[in-house]
Amino acid sequence: MIVLDSIVKYFHRGSVNEVFALNNLSLTIGEGEFVSVIGSNGAGKSTLLNCIAGGFFPDSGTVSINGLDVTRWPEYKRAGLIARVFQDPLLGTCPSATIEQNMALAIRRGRRRGLAPGVRHADRERFRRELAQLGLGLEDRLLDKVGLLSGGQRQALTMLMATMVRPEVLLLDEHIAALDPKTAGQILLLTRDIVAGQRLTTLMITHNMKHAIAFGDRLIMLHQGRIIFDVAGDDKKNLTVADLLARFYQTQGEELALDSLLLG
C-alpha cells in the first residue's frame, strides 16, 4: 500500500540550521498493516508522515500509495487517499460548526461540493448511528458546536470523521499525546477497533514505548532519519521496553533519552 524508495530530505540546506531529516529511507507497508513508529525527538517521525501526506516533496526518492506514484502530488491531491489525525484535538474539526456539519464535510472528503443541502435526513441518521458507537452521548448533541466538546470527545469525533470515507492510508501523528492518561487509553482502544474493523493501513507515531508494543502488528524505530529497528508478528508481541532500549543502545552505541513519555 505504501512504498517509500530511497527518500532523502534536508531542511534549511546549506545554512547553519541544516537538518538531514530523512536519510535514504526506504519502507514498504502492506495493505491493512498497523505500524507503530517510535524514536527520540528529532528522529524523523513526523517528517516521515509529512512525506507520505505531501507536506513537502523529498529532495530525492519516490513515494507510492496503492500503486500510484504520488511523489510530486501536493497535499490537497493526496487527501483523497489519506486521512490524518493530529496531536492537537483542536485540529481536524471546525469549532464554530456543529457536530453534524463537521461530519457532513467529512463524508464529502475527496468529492466535488455543490449547492445541495449540507446535512440531509439520511446523513443525520447515519451520524447518530456512528456516534452512538463511541459511547459518549454525542449522538444526542448533533446541533452542538464542536468547540463545546472536551479534548477527548473532540479527538474521538476526529477519529470517526477521518474514517467515515474509508481512506487508503490513516496517519496518526501522536494523536493521544495531548490527552490525560485515561482519555488517551480510551482513544487508543477506539483507534484499534476502527483500524481492525476497516482493515486500514495505518501509521501511528508515538513517544510511548508501551503503547508502541501493545498496539499495531509492526513496530519501527527511527533515529536520525533512518530505520534502525523493524519488527512484526510474534517477535513484536514478545518485546518489552527494556528490549527496545537495549536494541537502541546496541545499534547506535548511545543512550536513548529516558523520560516519562517513553516509559509511561
C-alpha positions as a Markdown table, in Angstrom:
| # | Residue | x | y | z |
|---|---|---|---|---|
| 1 | Met | 0.0 | 0.0 | 0.0 |
| 2 | Ile | 2.9 | 2.4 | 0.8 |
| 3 | Val | 6.3 | 2.3 | -0.8 |
| 4 | Leu | 9.0 | 4.8 | 0.1 |
| 5 | Asp | 12.1 | 4.3 | -2.0 |
| 6 | Ser | 15.4 | 6.0 | -1.0 |
| 7 | Ile | 13.8 | 9.1 | 0.4 |
| 8 | Val | 16.2 | 12.0 | 1.2 |
| 9 | Lys | 15.0 | 15.2 | 2.8 |
| 10 | Tyr | 17.0 | 18.2 | 4.1 |
| 11 | Phe | 15.6 | 21.3 | 5.7 |
| 12 | His | 17.5 | 24.6 | 5.5 |
| 13 | Arg | 20.1 | 23.0 | 3.3 |
| 14 | Gly | 23.3 | 24.9 | 3.1 |
| 15 | Ser | 22.6 | 27.0 | 6.2 |
| 16 | Val | 23.9 | 26.8 | 9.7 |
| 17 | Asn | 20.5 | 25.4 | 10.6 |
| 18 | Glu | 20.7 | 22.5 | 8.1 |
| 19 | Val | 18.8 | 19.4 | 9.2 |
| 20 | Phe | 19.2 | 16.0 | 7.5 |
| 21 | Ala | 15.7 | 14.8 | 8.3 |
| 22 | Leu | 15.3 | 11.6 | 6.2 |
| 23 | Asn | 18.5 | 9.7 | 5.4 |
| 24 | Asn | 18.0 | 7.5 | 2.3 |
| 25 | Leu | 14.9 | 5.9 | 3.9 |
| 26 | Ser | 13.1 | 3.0 | 2.2 |
| 27 | Leu | 10.0 | 1.4 | 3.6 |
| 28 | Thr | 7.2 | -0.9 | 2.3 |
| 29 | Ile | 3.9 | -1.2 | 4.2 |
| 30 | Gly | 1.4 | -3.8 | 3.1 |
| 31 | Glu | -2.3 | -3.3 | 2.8 |
| 32 | Gly | -4.0 | -3.4 | 6.2 |
| 33 | Glu | -0.8 | -3.2 | 8.3 |
| 34 | Phe | -0.9 | -1.2 | 11.5 |
| 35 | Val | 2.6 | 0.2 | 12.1 |
| 36 | Ser | 3.7 | 1.9 | 15.3 |
| 37 | Val | 6.6 | 4.4 | 14.8 |
| 38 | Ile | 8.8 | 5.4 | 17.7 |
| 39 | Gly | 12.0 | 7.3 | 18.1 |
| 40 | Ser | 13.6 | 10.1 | 20.1 |
| 41 | Asn | 12.8 | 13.8 | 19.4 |
| 42 | Gly | 14.2 | 14.7 | 16.0 |
| 43 | Ala | 14.4 | 11.1 | 14.8 |
| 44 | Gly | 12.2 | 11.9 | 11.8 |
| 45 | Lys | 8.9 | 10.5 | 12.9 |
| 46 | Ser | 6.6 | 13.5 | 11.9 |
| 47 | Thr | 8.8 | 14.1 | 8.9 |
| 48 | Leu | 8.1 | 10.6 | 7.7 |
| 49 | Leu | 4.3 | 11.2 | 8.0 |
| 50 | Asn | 4.6 | 14.6 | 6.2 |
| 51 | Cys | 6.5 | 12.9 | 3.4 |
| 52 | Ile | 3.6 | 10.4 | 2.9 |
| 53 | Ala | 0.9 | 13.1 | 3.3 |
| 54 | Gly | 2.5 | 15.5 | 0.9 |
| 55 | Gly | 3.5 | 18.2 | 3.4 |
| 56 | Phe | 6.7 | 18.6 | 1.4 |
| 57 | Phe | 8.4 | 16.9 | -1.7 |
| 58 | Pro | 11.5 | 14.8 | -1.0 |
| 59 | Asp | 14.9 | 16.0 | -2.3 |
| 60 | Ser | 15.2 | 12.6 | -3.9 |
| 61 | Gly | 13.4 | 9.3 | -3.9 |
| 62 | Thr | 9.9 | 8.3 | -4.6 |
| 63 | Val | 6.6 | 7.9 | -2.7 |
| 64 | Ser | 3.9 | 5.5 | -3.9 |
| 65 | Ile | 0.4 | 4.8 | -2.4 |
| 66 | Asn | -1.6 | 1.9 | -3.7 |
| 67 | Gly | 0.4 | 1.7 | -6.8 |
| 68 | Leu | 0.3 | 5.4 | -7.6 |
| 69 | Asp | 3.4 | 7.5 | -7.8 |
| 70 | Val | 2.4 | 10.5 | -5.6 |
| 71 | Thr | 5.9 | 11.9 | -5.1 |
| 72 | Arg | 5.0 | 15.2 | -6.7 |
| 73 | Trp | 1.4 | 15.3 | -5.7 |
| 74 | Pro | 0.5 | 18.3 | -3.5 |
| 75 | Glu | -1.1 | 17.6 | -0.1 |
| 76 | Tyr | -4.6 | 18.5 | -1.2 |
| 77 | Lys | -4.5 | 16.0 | -4.0 |
| 78 | Arg | -3.3 | 13.2 | -1.7 |
| 79 | Ala | -6.2 | 14.0 | 0.7 |
| 80 | Gly | -8.4 | 11.7 | -1.4 |
| 81 | Leu | -6.2 | 8.8 | -0.4 |
| 82 | Ile | -5.0 | 9.8 | 3.1 |
| 83 | Ala | -6.7 | 10.7 | 6.4 |
| 84 | Arg | -4.7 | 12.2 | 9.2 |
| 85 | Val | -5.3 | 12.8 | 12.9 |
| 86 | Phe | -3.1 | 15.2 | 14.7 |
| 87 | Gln | -1.9 | 15.6 | 18.3 |
| 88 | Asp | -3.9 | 18.7 | 18.9 |
| 89 | Pro | -7.6 | 17.9 | 19.4 |
| 90 | Leu | -8.4 | 21.4 | 18.0 |
| 91 | Leu | -7.1 | 20.4 | 14.6 |
| 92 | Gly | -9.2 | 18.3 | 12.2 |
| 93 | Thr | -12.5 | 19.9 | 13.1 |
| 94 | Cys | -14.2 | 23.3 | 12.8 |
| 95 | Pro | -15.0 | 24.5 | 16.3 |
| 96 | Ser | -17.7 | 27.0 | 15.2 |
| 97 | Ala | -19.6 | 24.5 | 13.2 |
| 98 | Thr | -21.9 | 21.9 | 14.7 |
| 99 | Ile | -21.1 | 18.2 | 15.1 |
| 100 | Glu | -23.4 | 17.3 | 12.2 |
| 101 | Gln | -21.9 | 20.0 | 10.0 |
| 102 | Asn | -18.4 | 18.7 | 10.7 |
| 103 | Met | -19.5 | 15.2 | 9.9 |
| 104 | Ala | -21.2 | 16.3 | 6.7 |
| 105 | Leu | -17.9 | 17.8 | 5.5 |
| 106 | Ala | -16.1 | 14.6 | 6.4 |
| 107 | Ile | -18.3 | 12.3 | 4.3 |
| 108 | Arg | -17.6 | 14.6 | 1.3 |
| 109 | Arg | -13.9 | 14.3 | 1.5 |
| 110 | Gly | -12.4 | 14.0 | -1.9 |
| 111 | Arg | -15.7 | 14.7 | -3.7 |
| 112 | Arg | -16.9 | 17.8 | -5.5 |
| 113 | Arg | -19.2 | 20.0 | -3.5 |
| 114 | Gly | -22.2 | 21.7 | -4.9 |
| 115 | Leu | -25.2 | 23.7 | -3.6 |
| 116 | Ala | -27.2 | 20.7 | -2.3 |
| 117 | Pro | -28.3 | 20.8 | 1.4 |
| 118 | Gly | -25.3 | 20.4 | 3.7 |
| 119 | Val | -26.9 | 17.9 | 6.1 |
| 120 | Arg | -29.6 | 15.6 | 4.7 |
| 121 | His | -32.0 | 13.5 | 6.8 |
| 122 | Ala | -30.3 | 10.2 | 5.7 |
| 123 | Asp | -27.0 | 11.7 | 6.7 |
| 124 | Arg | -28.3 | 12.7 | 10.1 |
| 125 | Glu | -29.5 | 9.2 | 10.8 |
| 126 | Arg | -26.1 | 7.8 | 9.8 |
| 127 | Phe | -24.3 | 10.3 | 12.1 |
| 128 | Arg | -26.4 | 9.2 | 15.0 |
| 129 | Arg | -25.7 | 5.6 | 14.4 |
| 130 | Glu | -21.9 | 6.1 | 14.1 |
| 131 | Leu | -21.7 | 8.5 | 17.1 |
| 132 | Ala | -23.6 | 6.0 | 19.3 |
| 133 | Gln | -20.8 | 3.5 | 18.8 |
| 134 | Leu | -18.4 | 5.9 | 20.6 |
| 135 | Gly | -20.5 | 5.6 | 23.8 |
| 136 | Leu | -20.0 | 9.3 | 24.6 |
| 137 | Gly | -23.6 | 10.5 | 24.1 |
| 138 | Leu | -22.7 | 12.7 | 21.1 |
| 139 | Glu | -25.5 | 11.2 | 19.1 |
| 140 | Asp | -27.9 | 13.4 | 21.1 |
| 141 | Arg | -25.8 | 16.5 | 20.5 |
| 142 | Leu | -25.7 | 16.8 | 16.7 |
| 143 | Leu | -26.5 | 20.5 | 16.9 |
| 144 | Asp | -23.9 | 21.4 | 19.5 |
| 145 | Lys | -20.8 | 23.3 | 18.3 |
| 146 | Val | -17.7 | 21.2 | 18.3 |
| 147 | Gly | -15.9 | 23.9 | 20.3 |
| 148 | Leu | -18.0 | 22.9 | 23.3 |
| 149 | Leu | -16.6 | 19.4 | 23.4 |
| 150 | Ser | -13.8 | 18.2 | 25.7 |
| 151 | Gly | -10.5 | 17.3 | 24.2 |
| 152 | Gly | -11.2 | 13.5 | 24.4 |
| 153 | Gln | -14.7 | 13.9 | 22.8 |
| 154 | Arg | -13.2 | 16.0 | 20.1 |
| 155 | Gln | -10.4 | 13.6 | 19.3 |
| 156 | Ala | -12.9 | 10.7 | 19.2 |
| 157 | Leu | -15.0 | 12.7 | 16.8 |
| 158 | Thr | -12.0 | 13.4 | 14.7 |
| 159 | Met | -11.1 | 9.7 | 14.6 |
| 160 | Leu | -14.6 | 8.9 | 13.4 |
| 161 | Met | -14.6 | 11.7 | 10.8 |
| 162 | Ala | -11.2 | 10.6 | 9.4 |
| 163 | Thr | -12.6 | 7.2 | 8.6 |
| 164 | Met | -16.2 | 7.8 | 7.6 |
| 165 | Val | -14.9 | 7.7 | 4.0 |
| 166 | Arg | -12.5 | 4.8 | 4.1 |
| 167 | Pro | -9.0 | 6.1 | 3.4 |
| 168 | Glu | -6.3 | 4.1 | 1.7 |
| 169 | Val | -4.0 | 5.3 | 4.5 |
| 170 | Leu | -4.6 | 6.5 | 8.0 |
| 171 | Leu | -1.8 | 8.6 | 9.6 |
| 172 | Leu | -1.9 | 9.2 | 13.4 |
| 173 | Asp | 0.5 | 11.9 | 14.5 |
| 174 | Glu | 0.9 | 11.4 | 18.2 |
| 175 | His | -2.9 | 11.7 | 18.4 |
| 176 | Ile | -3.2 | 10.9 | 22.1 |
| 177 | Ala | -0.2 | 13.0 | 23.4 |
| 178 | Ala | -2.3 | 16.0 | 24.5 |
| 179 | Leu | -4.9 | 13.9 | 26.4 |
| 180 | Asp | -4.9 | 12.7 | 30.0 |
| 181 | Pro | -3.9 | 9.1 | 30.6 |
| 182 | Lys | -7.5 | 7.7 | 31.0 |
| 183 | Thr | -8.8 | 9.5 | 27.9 |
| 184 | Ala | -5.7 | 8.5 | 25.9 |
| 185 | Gly | -6.4 | 4.9 | 26.7 |
| 186 | Gln | -10.0 | 5.2 | 25.5 |
| 187 | Ile | -8.9 | 6.8 | 22.3 |
| 188 | Leu | -6.3 | 4.1 | 21.7 |
| 189 | Leu | -9.0 | 1.4 | 22.1 |
| 190 | Leu | -11.2 | 3.3 | 19.7 |
| 191 | Thr | -8.3 | 3.5 | 17.3 |
| 192 | Arg | -7.7 | -0.2 | 17.5 |
| 193 | Asp | -11.4 | -1.0 | 16.9 |
| 194 | Ile | -11.6 | 1.3 | 13.9 |
| 195 | Val | -8.4 | 0.2 | 12.3 |
| 196 | Ala | -9.3 | -3.5 | 12.7 |
| 197 | Gly | -12.9 | -3.1 | 11.7 |
| 198 | Gln | -11.9 | -1.4 | 8.4 |
| 199 | Arg | -8.6 | -3.1 | 7.9 |
| 200 | Leu | -6.9 | 0.3 | 7.5 |
| 201 | Thr | -3.3 | 0.7 | 6.5 |
| 202 | Thr | -2.2 | 2.8 | 9.5 |
| 203 | Leu | 1.0 | 4.5 | 10.7 |
| 204 | Met | 0.8 | 5.6 | 14.4 |
| 205 | Ile | 3.6 | 7.9 | 15.8 |
| 206 | Thr | 4.1 | 7.6 | 19.5 |
| 207 | His | 6.7 | 8.5 | 22.1 |
| 208 | Asn | 5.3 | 5.9 | 24.4 |
| 209 | Met | 7.1 | 2.6 | 24.0 |
| 210 | Lys | 4.5 | 0.6 | 25.9 |
| 211 | His | 1.8 | 1.8 | 23.5 |
| 212 | Ala | 4.0 | 1.1 | 20.5 |
| 213 | Ile | 4.4 | -2.5 | 21.7 |
| 214 | Ala | 0.7 | -3.0 | 22.7 |
| 215 | Phe | -0.9 | -1.6 | 19.6 |
| 216 | Gly | -0.3 | -2.4 | 15.9 |
| 217 | Asp | 1.2 | -5.5 | 14.3 |
| 218 | Arg | 4.5 | -4.0 | 13.4 |
| 219 | Leu | 6.9 | -1.6 | 15.1 |
| 220 | Ile | 9.5 | 0.6 | 13.5 |
| 221 | Met | 12.2 | 2.6 | 15.4 |
| 222 | Leu | 13.7 | 5.7 | 13.7 |
| 223 | His | 16.9 | 7.5 | 14.6 |
| 224 | Gln | 18.5 | 10.4 | 12.7 |
| 225 | Gly | 16.2 | 9.8 | 9.7 |
| 226 | Arg | 16.9 | 6.1 | 9.4 |
| 227 | Ile | 15.0 | 3.0 | 10.3 |
| 228 | Ile | 17.2 | 1.2 | 12.9 |
| 229 | Phe | 14.7 | -1.5 | 14.0 |
| 230 | Asp | 11.7 | -3.1 | 12.3 |
| 231 | Val | 9.9 | -6.0 | 14.0 |
| 232 | Ala | 6.5 | -7.6 | 13.5 |
| 233 | Gly | 4.4 | -10.7 | 14.5 |
| 234 | Asp | 5.3 | -12.8 | 17.5 |
| 235 | Asp | 8.7 | -11.0 | 17.8 |
| 236 | Lys | 6.9 | -7.7 | 18.4 |
| 237 | Lys | 4.4 | -9.3 | 20.8 |
| 238 | Asn | 7.2 | -10.6 | 23.0 |
| 239 | Leu | 9.0 | -7.2 | 23.1 |
| 240 | Thr | 9.5 | -5.3 | 26.3 |
| 241 | Val | 10.5 | -1.6 | 26.9 |
| 242 | Ala | 13.9 | -2.9 | 28.1 |
| 243 | Asp | 14.3 | -4.8 | 24.8 |
| 244 | Leu | 13.7 | -1.7 | 22.8 |
| 245 | Leu | 16.2 | 0.3 | 24.9 |
| 246 | Ala | 18.8 | -2.4 | 24.6 |
| 247 | Arg | 18.2 | -2.5 | 20.8 |
| 248 | Phe | 18.8 | 1.2 | 20.5 |
| 249 | Tyr | 21.9 | 1.1 | 22.5 |
| 250 | Gln | 23.2 | -1.9 | 20.6 |
| 251 | Thr | 22.5 | -0.3 | 17.2 |
| 252 | Gln | 23.7 | 3.2 | 18.0 |
| 253 | Gly | 26.1 | 2.8 | 20.8 |
| 254 | Glu | 24.5 | 5.6 | 22.7 |
| 255 | Glu | 21.8 | 6.1 | 25.3 |
| 256 | Leu | 18.3 | 6.8 | 24.4 |
| 257 | Ala | 16.8 | 9.7 | 26.4 |
| 258 | Leu | 14.6 | 8.3 | 29.1 |
| 259 | Asp | 11.6 | 10.3 | 30.0 |
| 260 | Ser | 8.0 | 9.7 | 31.3 |
| 261 | Leu | 6.6 | 9.8 | 27.7 |
| 262 | Leu | 8.8 | 6.9 | 26.6 |
| 263 | Leu | 8.1 | 4.7 | 29.7 |
| 264 | Gly | 4.6 | 5.9 | 30.6 |
